[in-house]
Amino acid sequence: IRENFTPESFSLVICNPPYYAAGTGRTSLSQESLRARHLTADGIKSFVEGAAYCVKNKGRIVFIYPAERLMELLYSFYEKSIEPKTMQFIYAYPESSHVSKLVLIEAIKNGGVGLTILPPCYIYAHKGGPYSAAIALMYRP
């Protein structure tokens, strides 16, 4: 990151980092696929450091990350003075609402305290069904 970008050069950084810890999940023979799916030894920390380096003071940082690993992400944010502002848990469909697989977080670099939890977002209207209205709207031309 530091070789390609100057510090604080963006007002928004969006990150969809690898979800799996090194040595877990389905492995791939392709190095490119392996890097896309698996974190390095420093885990999420290097992605948060990169985002903190690139985003301007009071700039926005958006991460999508596995809900089961939320605390790891929040701790990394805390270490870099990144304050979560909006959080939304993502579910496959309404009937699966007992377990969220993903969380979408918008944070502000040096943003101060204050967090809003949004209502759940469902990818599908129901099991085996079409996209939910919210997701269909995102794909609308």
C-alpha positions as YAML, in Angstrom:
chain: A
units: angstrom
residues:
- id: 1
  name: ILE
  ca: [0.00, 0.00, 0.00]
- id: 2
  name: ARG
  ca: [2.71, 2.46, 1.01]
- id: 3
  name: GLU
  ca: [4.53, 1.98, -2.31]
- id: 4
  name: ASN
  ca: [1.41, 2.78, -4.34]
- id: 5
  name: PHE
  ca: [-0.45, 5.47, -2.36]
- id: 6
  name: THR
  ca: [0.37, 8.58, -0.38]
- id: 7
  name: PRO
  ca: [-0.94, 8.83, 3.19]
- id: 8
  name: GLU
  ca: [-4.51, 10.07, 3.65]
- id: 9
  name: SER
  ca: [-5.17, 10.19, -0.10]
- id: 10
  name: PHE
  ca: [-8.78, 8.89, -0.02]
- id: 11
  name: SER
  ca: [-11.99, 10.04, 1.63]
- id: 12
  name: LEU
  ca: [-13.46, 6.51, 1.43]
- id: 13
  name: VAL
  ca: [-11.84, 3.07, 1.64]
- id: 14
  name: ILE
  ca: [-13.95, -0.06, 1.02]
- id: 15
  name: CYS
  ca: [-12.53, -3.43, 2.00]
- id: 16
  name: ASN
  ca: [-13.72, -6.99, 1.45]
- id: 17
  name: PRO
  ca: [-10.75, -8.82, 2.99]
- id: 18
  name: PRO
  ca: [-10.18, -12.57, 2.98]
- id: 19
  name: TYR
  ca: [-12.46, -14.30, 5.49]
- id: 20
  name: TYR
  ca: [-10.43, -17.34, 6.51]
- id: 21
  name: ALA
  ca: [-7.45, -17.57, 8.83]
- id: 22
  name: ALA
  ca: [-4.33, -19.10, 7.33]
- id: 23
  name: GLY
  ca: [-4.60, -22.90, 7.24]
- id: 24
  name: THR
  ca: [-8.41, -23.01, 7.59]
- id: 25
  name: GLY
  ca: [-11.31, -23.27, 5.14]
- id: 26
  name: ARG
  ca: [-11.13, -24.70, 1.65]
- id: 27
  name: THR
  ca: [-7.65, -24.41, 0.16]
- id: 28
  name: SER
  ca: [-6.87, -23.71, -3.46]
- id: 29
  name: LEU
  ca: [-3.98, -24.70, -5.68]
- id: 30
  name: SER
  ca: [-4.00, -21.22, -7.21]
- id: 31
  name: GLN
  ca: [-1.89, -18.75, -5.21]
- id: 32
  name: GLU
  ca: [-4.14, -15.91, -6.35]
- id: 33
  name: SER
  ca: [-7.27, -17.67, -5.03]
- id: 34
  name: LEU
  ca: [-5.47, -18.64, -1.84]
- id: 35
  name: ARG
  ca: [-4.53, -14.99, -1.15]
- id: 36
  name: ALA
  ca: [-8.08, -13.85, -1.93]
- id: 37
  name: ARG
  ca: [-9.64, -16.28, 0.59]
- id: 38
  name: HIS
  ca: [-7.07, -16.55, 3.39]
- id: 39
  name: LEU
  ca: [-5.57, -13.93, 5.67]
- id: 40
  name: THR
  ca: [-1.83, -13.70, 6.20]
- id: 41
  name: ALA
  ca: [-0.20, -14.31, 9.57]
- id: 42
  name: ASP
  ca: [-1.11, -10.81, 10.85]
- id: 43
  name: GLY
  ca: [-4.79, -11.46, 10.13]
- id: 44
  name: ILE
  ca: [-7.14, -8.54, 9.64]
- id: 45
  name: LYS
  ca: [-4.65, -6.14, 11.23]
- id: 46
  name: SER
  ca: [-2.74, -5.47, 7.97]
- id: 47
  name: PHE
  ca: [-5.97, -4.60, 6.13]
- id: 48
  name: VAL
  ca: [-7.03, -2.18, 8.86]
- id: 49
  name: GLU
  ca: [-3.54, -0.63, 8.89]
- id: 50
  name: GLY
  ca: [-3.73, -0.16, 5.12]
- id: 51
  name: ALA
  ca: [-7.16, 1.45, 5.36]
- id: 52
  name: ALA
  ca: [-6.01, 3.77, 8.17]
- id: 53
  name: TYR
  ca: [-2.96, 4.76, 6.13]
- id: 54
  name: CYS
  ca: [-4.95, 5.55, 2.98]
- id: 55
  name: VAL
  ca: [-8.01, 7.32, 4.38]
- id: 56
  name: LYS
  ca: [-8.05, 11.00, 5.30]
- id: 57
  name: ASN
  ca: [-8.69, 12.17, 8.85]
- id: 58
  name: LYS
  ca: [-12.46, 11.88, 9.42]
- id: 59
  name: GLY
  ca: [-12.64, 9.75, 6.25]
- id: 60
  name: ARG
  ca: [-14.95, 6.75, 5.92]
- id: 61
  name: ILE
  ca: [-13.87, 3.11, 6.01]
- id: 62
  name: VAL
  ca: [-16.29, 0.32, 5.09]
- id: 63
  name: PHE
  ca: [-15.60, -3.37, 5.79]
- id: 64
  name: ILE
  ca: [-17.66, -6.50, 5.15]
- id: 65
  name: TYR
  ca: [-16.45, -9.29, 7.41]
- id: 66
  name: PRO
  ca: [-17.59, -12.57, 8.99]
- id: 67
  name: ALA
  ca: [-19.84, -11.82, 11.97]
- id: 68
  name: GLU
  ca: [-18.18, -14.56, 14.04]
- id: 69
  name: ARG
  ca: [-14.89, -12.62, 13.82]
- id: 70
  name: LEU
  ca: [-16.34, -9.18, 14.55]
- id: 71
  name: MET
  ca: [-14.35, -8.59, 17.75]
- id: 72
  name: GLU
  ca: [-11.05, -9.12, 15.94]
- id: 73
  name: LEU
  ca: [-12.02, -6.39, 13.46]
- id: 74
  name: LEU
  ca: [-13.30, -3.99, 16.13]
- id: 75
  name: TYR
  ca: [-10.12, -4.41, 18.17]
- id: 76
  name: SER
  ca: [-7.99, -3.65, 15.09]
- id: 77
  name: PHE
  ca: [-10.13, -0.56, 14.46]
- id: 78
  name: TYR
  ca: [-9.59, 0.56, 18.06]
- id: 79
  name: GLU
  ca: [-5.80, 0.20, 17.74]
- id: 80
  name: LYS
  ca: [-5.83, 2.58, 14.73]
- id: 81
  name: SER
  ca: [-8.32, 5.15, 16.12]
- id: 82
  name: ILE
  ca: [-11.03, 4.03, 13.72]
- id: 83
  name: GLU
  ca: [-14.47, 4.39, 15.27]
- id: 84
  name: PRO
  ca: [-17.38, 2.21, 14.07]
- id: 85
  name: LYS
  ca: [-20.38, 4.40, 13.24]
- id: 86
  name: THR
  ca: [-22.87, 2.12, 11.49]
- id: 87
  name: MET
  ca: [-23.19, -1.66, 11.70]
- id: 88
  name: GLN
  ca: [-25.56, -3.98, 9.85]
- id: 89
  name: PHE
  ca: [-25.73, -7.74, 10.20]
- id: 90
  name: ILE
  ca: [-26.26, -9.65, 6.95]
- id: 91
  name: TYR
  ca: [-28.38, -12.82, 6.80]
- id: 92
  name: ALA
  ca: [-29.09, -15.20, 3.94]
- id: 93
  name: TYR
  ca: [-32.90, -14.93, 4.36]
- id: 94
  name: PRO
  ca: [-35.38, -14.00, 7.13]
- id: 95
  name: GLU
  ca: [-35.86, -17.56, 8.38]
- id: 96
  name: SER
  ca: [-32.10, -17.78, 9.03]
- id: 97
  name: SER
  ca: [-32.13, -14.72, 11.26]
- id: 98
  name: HIS
  ca: [-30.81, -16.63, 14.26]
- id: 99
  name: VAL
  ca: [-27.29, -16.69, 12.76]
- id: 100
  name: SER
  ca: [-25.69, -13.80, 10.89]
- id: 101
  name: LYS
  ca: [-22.83, -14.82, 8.62]
- id: 102
  name: LEU
  ca: [-21.56, -11.34, 7.72]
- id: 103
  name: VAL
  ca: [-21.46, -7.84, 9.16]
- id: 104
  name: LEU
  ca: [-21.16, -4.59, 7.24]
- id: 105
  name: ILE
  ca: [-19.41, -1.82, 9.17]
- id: 106
  name: GLU
  ca: [-18.92, 1.83, 8.28]
- id: 107
  name: ALA
  ca: [-16.31, 3.56, 10.45]
- id: 108
  name: ILE
  ca: [-14.66, 6.98, 10.65]
- id: 109
  name: LYS
  ca: [-10.96, 7.59, 11.20]
- id: 110
  name: ASN
  ca: [-10.71, 9.63, 14.44]
- id: 111
  name: GLY
  ca: [-14.51, 9.74, 14.45]
- id: 112
  name: GLY
  ca: [-15.32, 9.81, 18.15]
- id: 113
  name: VAL
  ca: [-17.89, 7.60, 19.86]
- id: 114
  name: GLY
  ca: [-21.41, 6.76, 18.68]
- id: 115
  name: LEU
  ca: [-22.61, 3.62, 16.92]
- id: 116
  name: THR
  ca: [-25.90, 2.94, 15.13]
- id: 117
  name: ILE
  ca: [-27.02, -0.66, 14.59]
- id: 118
  name: LEU
  ca: [-29.18, -0.89, 11.46]
- id: 119
  name: PRO
  ca: [-31.98, -3.45, 10.97]
- id: 120
  name: PRO
  ca: [-30.84, -6.79, 9.48]
- id: 121
  name: CYS
  ca: [-30.20, -7.04, 5.75]
- id: 122
  name: TYR
  ca: [-31.46, -10.19, 4.03]
- id: 123
  name: ILE
  ca: [-29.85, -11.31, 0.77]
- id: 124
  name: TYR
  ca: [-32.84, -13.42, -0.31]
- id: 125
  name: ALA
  ca: [-36.57, -12.91, 0.26]
- id: 126
  name: HIS
  ca: [-36.85, -16.49, 1.54]
- id: 127
  name: LYS
  ca: [-34.95, -19.78, 1.37]
- id: 128
  name: GLY
  ca: [-34.46, -20.70, -2.28]
- id: 129
  name: GLY
  ca: [-36.19, -17.49, -3.33]
- id: 130
  name: PRO
  ca: [-35.26, -14.37, -5.30]
- id: 131
  name: TYR
  ca: [-33.17, -11.52, -3.96]
- id: 132
  name: SER
  ca: [-34.78, -9.44, -1.23]
- id: 133
  name: ALA
  ca: [-36.15, -6.04, -2.25]
- id: 134
  name: ALA
  ca: [-33.11, -4.29, -0.74]
- id: 135
  name: ILE
  ca: [-30.61, -6.43, -2.65]
- id: 136
  name: ALA
  ca: [-32.63, -6.33, -5.89]
- id: 137
  name: LEU
  ca: [-32.55, -2.53, -5.65]
- id: 138
  name: MET
  ca: [-28.74, -2.63, -5.53]
- id: 139
  name: TYR
  ca: [-28.65, -4.57, -8.81]
- id: 140
  name: ARG
  ca: [-31.20, -2.37, -10.57]
- id: 141
  name: PRO
  ca: [-29.71, -0.69, -13.69]
...
